[in-house]
Amino acid sequence: MEGESRRRSAVAYAAQKPWILNNTVEENITFGNPFNKQRYKAVIEACSLQPDIDILPQGDQTQIGERGINLSGGQRQRISVARSLYQRTNVVFLDDPFSALDVHLSDHLMQEGILKLLQEEKRTVVLVTHKLQYLPHADWIIAMKDGTIQREGTLKDIQNSDPELFELWKTLMNRQDQELEKETVAGSKTALERKNLRRAMYSREALLKTLQEAEDEEDVTESDDEDNLSSVLRQRAKMPWRACGKYLSSAGCLLLPLLIFSQLFKHTVMVAIDYWLAKWTSDAIQVKIEAEKRNCSLIQDCRFNHSNYTIVFSILCCLGIVLCLVTSIAVEWTGLKVTKELHKSLLNKVILAPMRFFETTPLGNILNRFSADTNIIDQHIPATLECLIRSTLLCVSALAVISYVTPVFLIALVPLAVAYYFIQKYFRVASRDLQQLDDSTQLPLLSHFSETVEGLTTIRALR
């Protein structure tokens, strides 16, 4: 048998929209490959990243966050290109790497990165660009228009086959060369990007200092290793009263009173049922005792009439069933309406948010709000709220009955209330921390999922 087997080698790919890992600058460039100091420095120099790295508070060990928080488009683009240059692949695809760079940086990347670093390693480069001044460096040119190939070949071949197209290219190349000269005289926008990055670093350090001082006032001890950009994104799970008010107000003026009064009436009927059973039993026993004293049987003169008690008990049971049904409907209806209102408000806030919000907020956080948090609001809070109201009414009614029957119980109620206060205070802190821990375990998974989906093209190219 004869056959042929081919295996595609890995390809380094830098997309037009740069994909940045939620990791350090170094990890974004090495991308899981062994760290080679000499090669790493050569790539940094070729992409002119060293001045930008020097601005970062922890250098190339700075967590730049999802989508490159605090980095400009040009800085993210150069990190993406540096990742492709660092890979030891035979083929490198660069999809318009100069789109977010000024003319000066584009020329530096072309000369030092592509023509020097990649050419010395004899690597094939597929470059997609609108910078026509780099056409003389190409071994093979493919000109595309409206998704189809217009011309292909060497620059000399295209000059001979289509002189008009070549003259148009030549005019555009001269114009771009003039832009390079003007920008060299006027100054590059890269300096402005680095100035903005430095200002953002100072603002973030000031915010970090403010948060640290606030945490010190709350006697919260933090490790010095957390003194980086990730600690700014960390939020403590808190439950302000206005959040409870927002939840209850979202139910509306009809459902909230219906929920409260249905619970109140239901519990009143339940207490009435217990009271009526106790009265029924007590009266029956009392009649039996009196019958024994009179030496007569219940069937004769001292017969006890159960019919009235049965009728009242049946009415109370039917009323209790109806109120249980009304309460269940009110709870589910309230939960559904609140969920719809809060989800609508959340969606409107996200849609109307400025671009800065999406640039500085990891996508995993947004997904966590729309998935895990919405699920808690939809599934858990209505049942918990119903249980809270029922338990509160049960405790209040039990305390009232016990205090009425046994007034001495009021003396023991005070220390019990104090003990209960400290127990519930301890429980709330532990419960809040456990909820925060649960969120912290879900958030990395969502962030990793969204990050992987966004960079799937780059990952598949390097497999």
Secondary structure as UniProt FT lines:
FT   STRAND          11..14
FT   HELIX           25..30
FT   TURN            31..32
FT   HELIX           37..46
FT   TURN            47..48
FT   HELIX           50..55
FT   TURN            57..58
FT   HELIX           59..61
FT   TURN            65..70
FT   HELIX           73..86
FT   STRAND          91..95
FT   TURN            97..100
FT   HELIX           103..108
FT   HELIX           109..118
FT   HELIX           119..120
FT   TURN            121..122
FT   STRAND          124..128
FT   HELIX           132..137
FT   STRAND          141..145
FT   TURN            146..147
FT   STRAND          148..153
FT   HELIX           155..161
FT   HELIX           163..186
FT   HELIX           189..217
FT   TURN            218..219
FT   HELIX           224..226
FT   HELIX           229..233
FT   HELIX           241..249
FT   TURN            250..251
FT   HELIX           252..294
FT   TURN            298..302
FT   HELIX           307..351
FT   HELIX           355..360
FT   HELIX           363..368
FT   HELIX           369..373
FT   HELIX           374..375
FT   HELIX           376..380
FT   HELIX           381..405
FT   TURN            407..408
FT   HELIX           409..454
FT   HELIX           456..461
//
